[in-house]
């Protein structure tokens, strides 16, 4: 059961940038490099501490991380944990439903989605390594 009576919590966009950046294996320096010469590691660190991030910067970061901007704007760890917990407790309902002749067939396979995400993350890491190698060769 998803709780809709929870207080409306503020999403920490800077923390979300950090989470996604780390999941993709991208260092602050590398993100700064992609954002342009006005950026450095320290500025990325400060950005990741901000609760609310300017829309244009969010768009740039989302593009670099190859994520929908909504992922950074809306990701709530607590909500994600609740969804995951509810999904696993949903297994009992599913087992009982199958036993009583009711068939539940999801329209997607969550494992396939995780594999897709993992493959995308590996590809992005490979692209980042190639960019860094070109940068090193240029010096």
GUPALO-380808 format. One line per 5 residues: their letters; for each residue x, y, z of N, C-alpha, C, O. Coordinates in Angstrom, 1 decimal. Layout:
N
a	X Y Z X Y Z X Y Z X Y Z ~ ...
This chain:
139
xxxxx	0.9 -1.2 0.0 0.0 0.0 0.0 0.9 1.2 0.0 1.8 1.4 0.9 ~ 0.7 2.1 -1.0 1.5 3.3 -1.1 0.8 4.4 -0.2 -0.4 4.6 -0.3 ~ 1.6 5.0 0.6 1.0 6.1 1.6 0.9 7.4 0.8 2.0 8.0 0.5 ~ -0.3 7.9 0.6 -0.4 9.2 0.0 -0.6 10.3 1.0 -0.7 11.5 0.7 ~ -0.7 9.9 2.3 -0.9 10.9 3.4 0.4 11.3 4.0 0.4 12.0 5.0
xxxxx	1.5 11.0 3.3 2.8 11.4 3.8 2.9 12.9 3.5 2.4 13.4 2.5 ~ 3.6 13.6 4.4 3.8 15.1 4.2 4.6 15.3 2.9 5.5 14.5 2.5 ~ 4.3 16.3 2.2 5.0 16.6 0.9 6.4 17.1 1.1 6.6 18.2 1.5 ~ 7.3 16.1 1.0 8.7 16.4 1.3 9.4 17.1 0.1 9.1 16.8 -1.1 ~ 10.3 18.0 0.4 11.1 18.7 -0.6 12.1 17.8 -1.2 12.9 17.1 -0.4
xxxxx	12.2 17.7 -2.5 13.2 16.9 -3.2 14.5 17.6 -3.2 14.5 18.8 -3.5 ~ 15.6 17.0 -2.8 16.9 17.6 -2.8 17.6 17.3 -4.1 18.2 16.3 -4.3 ~ 17.5 18.3 -5.1 18.0 18.1 -6.4 19.5 17.9 -6.5 20.0 17.1 -7.3 ~ 20.2 18.7 -5.7 21.7 18.5 -5.7 22.1 17.1 -5.3 23.0 16.5 -5.9 ~ 21.5 16.6 -4.2 21.8 15.3 -3.8 21.5 14.2 -4.9 22.2 13.3 -5.0
xxxxx	20.4 14.5 -5.6 20.0 13.6 -6.7 21.0 13.6 -7.8 21.4 12.6 -8.4 ~ 21.6 14.8 -8.1 22.6 14.9 -9.1 23.8 14.0 -8.6 24.4 13.3 -9.4 ~ 24.2 14.2 -7.4 25.3 13.4 -6.8 25.0 11.9 -6.9 25.9 11.1 -7.3 ~ 23.8 11.5 -6.5 23.5 10.0 -6.6 23.6 9.5 -8.0 24.3 8.5 -8.2 ~ 23.0 10.2 -8.9 23.0 9.7 -10.3 24.5 9.7 -10.9 24.9 8.8 -11.6
xxxxx	25.2 10.8 -10.6 26.6 10.9 -11.1 27.4 9.7 -10.5 28.2 9.1 -11.3 ~ 27.2 9.4 -9.2 28.0 8.3 -8.6 27.6 7.0 -9.2 28.4 6.1 -9.4 ~ 26.3 6.8 -9.4 25.8 5.5 -10.0 26.4 5.3 -11.4 26.6 4.2 -11.8 ~ 26.6 6.4 -12.1 27.2 6.3 -13.4 28.7 6.2 -13.4 29.3 6.1 -14.5 ~ 29.3 6.3 -12.2 30.7 6.3 -12.1 31.5 7.5 -12.7 32.6 7.4 -13.2
xxxxx	30.8 8.7 -12.6 31.4 9.9 -13.2 31.9 10.7 -12.0 31.2 11.0 -11.0 ~ 33.1 11.1 -12.1 33.8 12.0 -11.0 33.3 13.4 -11.2 32.9 13.8 -12.2 ~ 33.4 14.2 -10.1 33.0 15.6 -10.1 33.8 16.4 -11.2 33.3 17.2 -11.9 ~ 35.1 16.1 -11.3 36.0 16.7 -12.2 35.5 16.5 -13.7 35.5 17.4 -14.5 ~ 35.1 15.3 -13.9 34.6 14.9 -15.3 33.3 15.6 -15.6 33.1 16.1 -16.7
xxxxx	32.4 15.7 -14.6 31.1 16.5 -14.9 31.4 17.9 -15.1 30.8 18.6 -15.9 ~ 32.4 18.5 -14.3 32.7 19.9 -14.4 33.3 20.1 -15.8 32.9 21.1 -16.5 ~ 34.1 19.2 -16.3 34.7 19.4 -17.7 33.6 19.4 -18.7 33.7 20.2 -19.7 ~ 32.6 18.5 -18.6 31.5 18.4 -19.5 30.7 19.7 -19.5 30.1 20.1 -20.5 ~ 30.5 20.3 -18.3 29.7 21.5 -18.2 30.4 22.8 -18.8 29.7 23.7 -19.1
xxxxx	31.7 22.7 -18.9 32.4 23.9 -19.5 33.4 24.5 -18.6 33.6 24.1 -17.5 ~ 34.1 25.5 -19.2 35.3 26.0 -18.5 35.0 26.8 -17.3 35.8 27.1 -16.4 ~ 33.7 27.3 -17.1 33.3 28.0 -15.9 33.2 27.1 -14.7 33.0 27.5 -13.6 ~ 33.3 25.7 -14.9 33.0 24.8 -13.9 34.3 24.1 -13.4 35.3 24.0 -14.2 ~ 34.3 23.7 -12.2 35.4 22.9 -11.6 34.9 22.0 -10.5 33.7 22.0 -10.2
xxxxx	35.7 21.2 -10.0 35.3 20.2 -9.0 34.6 20.8 -7.8 33.6 20.3 -7.3 ~ 35.2 21.9 -7.3 34.6 22.6 -6.1 33.2 23.1 -6.4 32.3 23.0 -5.6 ~ 33.0 23.6 -7.6 31.7 24.2 -8.0 30.6 23.0 -8.1 29.5 23.2 -7.8 ~ 31.1 21.9 -8.6 30.2 20.7 -8.6 29.8 20.3 -7.2 28.7 20.0 -6.9 ~ 30.8 20.3 -6.3 30.5 19.9 -4.9 29.5 20.9 -4.3 28.6 20.4 -3.6
xxxxx	29.6 22.2 -4.6 28.6 23.1 -4.1 27.3 22.9 -4.7 26.2 23.0 -4.0 ~ 27.3 22.6 -6.0 26.0 22.3 -6.7 25.3 21.2 -6.1 24.0 21.2 -5.9 ~ 26.0 20.1 -5.7 25.4 18.9 -5.1 24.9 19.1 -3.7 24.2 18.3 -3.2 ~ 25.2 20.3 -3.1 24.7 20.6 -1.8 23.4 21.4 -1.8 22.8 21.6 -0.8 ~ 23.1 21.9 -3.0 21.9 22.8 -3.2 20.6 22.0 -3.2 20.5 21.0 -4.0
xxxxx	19.7 22.4 -2.4 18.4 21.7 -2.4 17.7 21.9 -3.8 17.0 21.0 -4.3 ~ 17.7 23.1 -4.3 17.1 23.4 -5.5 18.1 24.0 -6.5 18.9 24.8 -6.2 ~ 18.1 23.4 -7.7 19.1 23.8 -8.8 18.3 24.5 -9.9 17.2 24.1 -10.3 ~ 19.0 25.5 -10.5 18.4 26.3 -11.6 18.1 25.3 -12.7 18.8 24.4 -13.0 ~ 17.0 25.6 -13.4 16.4 24.8 -14.5 17.5 24.6 -15.6 17.6 23.4 -16.1
xxxxx	18.1 25.6 -16.0 19.1 25.5 -17.1 20.3 24.6 -16.8 20.7 23.8 -17.6 ~ 20.7 24.7 -15.5 21.8 23.8 -15.1 21.3 22.4 -15.0 22.0 21.4 -15.4 ~ 20.1 22.2 -14.4 19.5 20.8 -14.4 19.5 20.2 -15.8 19.8 19.0 -15.9 ~ 19.0 21.0 -16.7 18.9 20.5 -18.1 20.3 20.1 -18.7 20.4 19.0 -19.3 ~ 21.3 20.9 -18.4 22.7 20.5 -18.9 23.2 19.3 -18.2 23.7 18.4 -18.9
xxxxx	23.0 19.2 -16.9 23.5 18.0 -16.2 22.7 16.7 -16.6 23.3 15.7 -16.8 ~ 21.4 16.9 -16.8 20.6 15.7 -17.2 21.1 15.2 -18.6 21.2 14.0 -18.9 ~ 21.4 16.2 -19.5 21.8 15.9 -20.8 23.2 15.1 -20.8 23.4 14.1 -21.5 ~ 24.1 15.6 -19.9 25.4 15.0 -19.8 25.3 13.6 -19.2 25.9 12.7 -19.7 ~ 24.4 13.4 -18.2 24.2 12.1 -17.6 23.3 11.2 -18.4 23.1 10.0 -18.0
xxxxx	22.7 11.8 -19.4 21.8 11.1 -20.3 20.6 10.5 -19.5 20.2 9.3 -19.6 ~ 20.0 11.4 -18.7 18.9 11.1 -17.9 17.7 12.1 -18.2 18.0 13.2 -18.7 ~ 16.5 11.7 -18.1 15.4 12.7 -18.2 15.6 13.6 -17.0 15.9 13.2 -15.9 ~ 15.3 14.9 -17.3 15.4 15.9 -16.2 14.5 15.6 -15.0 14.8 15.9 -13.9 ~ 13.4 15.0 -15.3 12.4 14.6 -14.3 13.1 13.7 -13.2 12.6 13.7 -12.1
xxxxx	14.0 12.9 -13.7 14.7 11.9 -12.7 15.4 12.7 -11.6 15.3 12.4 -10.4 ~ 16.1 13.8 -12.0 16.8 14.6 -11.0 15.8 15.5 -10.2 16.0 15.7 -9.0 ~ 14.8 16.0 -10.9 13.8 16.9 -10.2 12.9 16.1 -9.2 12.5 16.7 -8.2 ~ 12.6 14.9 -9.5 11.6 14.2 -8.8 12.0 13.0 -7.9 11.2 12.5 -7.1 ~ 13.3 12.5 -8.1 13.7 11.3 -7.4 13.7 11.5 -5.9 14.3 12.5 -5.4
xxxxx	13.0 10.7 -5.2 12.9 10.7 -3.7 13.3 9.3 -3.2 12.5 8.4 -3.4 ~ 14.4 9.3 -2.5 14.9 8.0 -2.1 13.9 7.3 -1.2 13.7 6.0 -1.3 ~ 13.3 8.0 -0.3 12.4 7.4 0.6 11.2 6.8 -0.1 10.7 5.7 0.2 ~ 10.7 7.5 -1.1 9.6 7.0 -2.0 10.0 5.8 -2.7 9.3 4.8 -2.8 ~ 11.3 5.8 -3.3 11.8 4.7 -4.0 11.8 3.4 -3.2 11.5 2.3 -3.6
xxxxx	12.3 3.6 -1.9 12.4 2.5 -1.0 11.0 1.9 -0.7 10.8 0.7 -0.7 ~ 10.0 2.8 -0.5 8.7 2.4 -0.3 8.1 1.6 -1.5 7.5 0.6 -1.3 ~ 8.4 2.1 -2.7 7.9 1.4 -3.9 8.5 0.0 -4.0 7.8 -0.9 -4.3 ~ 9.8 0.0 -3.7 10.5 -1.3 -3.8 9.9 -2.3 -2.7 9.7 -3.4 -3.0 ~ 9.8 -1.8 -1.5 9.3 -2.6 -0.4 7.9 -3.1 -0.8 7.5 -4.2 -0.5
xxxxx	7.0 -2.2 -1.3 5.7 -2.5 -1.7 5.6 -3.5 -2.8 4.8 -4.4 -2.9 ~ 6.6 -3.4 -3.7 6.7 -4.4 -4.8 7.0 -5.8 -4.3 6.4 -6.7 -4.8 ~ 7.9 -5.9 -3.4 8.2 -7.2 -2.9 7.1 -7.8 -2.0 6.9 -9.0 -2.1 ~ 6.4 -6.9 -1.2 5.3 -7.5 -0.5 4.2 -7.8 -1.4 3.3 -8.6 -1.0 ~ 4.2 -7.2 -2.5 3.1 -7.5 -3.5 3.2 -9.0 -4.0 2.2 -9.5 -4.5
xxxxx	4.4 -9.6 -3.8 4.5 -11.0 -4.2 3.5 -11.9 -3.6 3.0 -12.8 -4.2 ~ 3.2 -11.6 -2.3 2.2 -12.5 -1.6 0.9 -12.4 -2.2 0.2 -13.4 -2.4 ~ 0.5 -11.1 -2.6 -0.8 -11.0 -3.3 -0.8 -11.7 -4.6 -1.8 -12.4 -4.9 ~ 0.3 -11.6 -5.3 0.4 -12.3 -6.6 0.3 -13.8 -6.5 -0.4 -14.4 -7.2 ~ 1.0 -14.4 -5.5 0.9 -15.8 -5.2 -0.5 -16.2 -4.9 -1.0 -17.3 -5.4
xxxxx	-1.1 -15.5 -4.0 -2.5 -15.8 -3.7 -3.5 -15.7 -4.9 -4.4 -16.5 -5.0 ~ -3.2 -14.7 -5.7 -4.1 -14.4 -6.8 -4.0 -15.6 -7.8 -5.0 -16.1 -8.4 ~ -2.7 -16.0 -8.1 -2.5 -17.1 -9.0 -3.1 -18.4 -8.5 -3.7 -19.2 -9.2 ~ -3.0 -18.6 -7.1 -3.6 -19.8 -6.5 -5.1 -19.8 -6.7 -5.8 -20.9 -6.8 ~ -5.7 -18.6 -6.7 -7.2 -18.5 -6.8 -7.7 -18.4 -8.3 -8.8 -18.2 -8.5
xxxxx	-6.7 -18.6 -9.2 -7.1 -18.5 -10.6 -7.0 -17.2 -11.3 -7.2 -17.0 -12.5 ~ -6.6 -16.1 -10.5 -6.5 -14.8 -11.1 -5.0 -14.7 -11.6 -4.1 -15.0 -10.8 ~ -4.9 -14.2 -12.8 -3.5 -14.1 -13.3 -3.1 -12.7 -13.4 -3.7 -11.8 -13.9 ~ -1.9 -12.4 -12.8 -1.3 -11.1 -12.9 -0.1 -11.2 -13.8 0.8 -11.9 -13.6 ~ -0.1 -10.3 -14.9 1.1 -10.3 -15.8 1.5 -8.9 -16.0 0.8 -8.1 -16.6
xxxxx	2.7 -8.5 -15.4 3.1 -7.1 -15.6 3.4 -6.8 -17.0 3.8 -7.7 -17.8 ~ 3.3 -5.6 -17.4 3.6 -5.2 -18.8 5.1 -5.1 -19.1 5.5 -4.9 -20.3 ~ 5.9 -5.1 -18.1 7.3 -5.1 -18.3 8.0 -6.0 -17.2 7.4 -6.2 -16.2 ~ 9.2 -6.4 -17.5 10.0 -7.2 -16.6 11.0 -6.3 -15.8 11.9 -5.7 -16.5 ~ 10.8 -6.1 -14.5 11.7 -5.2 -13.8 13.2 -5.6 -13.9 14.0 -4.7 -13.9
xxxxx	13.5 -6.8 -14.0 14.9 -7.2 -14.2 15.4 -6.7 -15.5 16.6 -6.3 -15.6 ~ 14.6 -6.8 -16.6 15.0 -6.3 -17.9 15.3 -4.8 -17.8 16.3 -4.3 -18.4 ~ 14.5 -4.1 -17.0 14.7 -2.6 -16.9 16.0 -2.4 -16.2 16.8 -1.4 -16.5 ~ 16.3 -3.2 -15.1 17.6 -3.0 -14.4 18.8 -3.3 -15.3 19.8 -2.6 -15.3 ~ 18.6 -4.4 -16.2 19.7 -4.7 -17.1 19.9 -3.6 -18.1 21.1 -3.2 -18.4
xxxxx	18.8 -3.0 -18.6 18.9 -1.9 -19.6 19.6 -0.7 -18.9 20.5 -0.2 -19.5 ~ 19.3 -0.4 -17.7 19.9 0.7 -17.0 21.4 0.4 -16.8 22.2 1.3 -17.0 ~ 21.7 -0.8 -16.4 23.1 -1.2 -16.2 23.9 -1.1 -17.5 25.0 -0.6 -17.5 ~ 23.3 -1.6 -18.6 24.0 -1.5 -19.9 24.2 0.0 -20.3 25.3 0.3 -20.8 ~ 23.2 0.8 -20.0 23.4 2.2 -20.4 24.5 2.9 -19.5 25.3 3.7 -20.0
xxxxx	24.6 2.5 -18.2 25.6 3.1 -17.4 27.0 2.6 -17.8 27.9 3.4 -17.8 ~ 27.1 1.3 -18.2 28.4 0.9 -18.7 28.8 1.6 -20.0 30.0 2.0 -20.2 ~ 27.8 1.8 -20.9 28.1 2.5 -22.1 28.6 4.0 -21.8 29.5 4.5 -22.5 ~ 27.9 4.6 -20.9 28.3 6.0 -20.6 29.7 6.0 -19.9 30.4 7.0 -20.2 ~ 30.0 5.0 -19.1 31.3 5.0 -18.5 32.3 4.8 -19.6 33.4 5.4 -19.5
xxxxx	32.1 3.9 -20.6 33.0 3.7 -21.7 33.2 5.0 -22.5 34.3 5.3 -22.8 ~ 32.1 5.7 -22.8 32.2 7.0 -23.5 33.1 8.0 -22.7 33.9 8.7 -23.3 ~ 32.9 8.1 -21.4 33.6 9.0 -20.6 35.1 8.7 -20.6 35.9 9.5 -20.6 ~ 35.4 7.4 -20.5 36.8 6.9 -20.5 37.4 7.3 -21.9 38.6 7.8 -21.9 ~ 36.7 7.1 -23.0 37.2 7.5 -24.3 37.5 9.0 -24.4 38.5 9.5 -24.9
xxxxx	36.6 9.8 -23.8 36.7 11.3 -23.8 38.0 11.7 -23.0 38.8 12.5 -23.4 ~ 38.1 11.0 -21.8 39.3 11.3 -21.0 40.6 10.9 -21.7 41.6 11.6 -21.6 ~ 40.6 9.8 -22.4 41.8 9.3 -23.1 42.2 10.3 -24.2 43.3 10.7 -24.3 ~ 41.2 10.8 -24.9 41.4 11.9 -25.9 42.0 13.1 -25.3 42.9 13.8 -25.9 ~ 41.4 13.5 -24.1 41.9 14.7 -23.4 43.4 14.5 -23.0 44.2 15.4 -23.2
xxxx	43.7 13.3 -22.5 45.1 13.1 -22.1 46.0 13.1 -23.3 47.1 13.6 -23.2 ~ 45.6 12.5 -24.4 46.4 12.5 -25.6 46.7 13.9 -26.2 47.7 14.2 -26.7 ~ 45.7 14.8 -26.0 45.8 16.2 -26.5 46.8 17.0 -25.7 47.2 18.1 -26.1 ~ 47.2 16.5 -24.5 48.2 17.3 -23.7 49.6 16.9 -23.9 50.5 17.5 -23.3
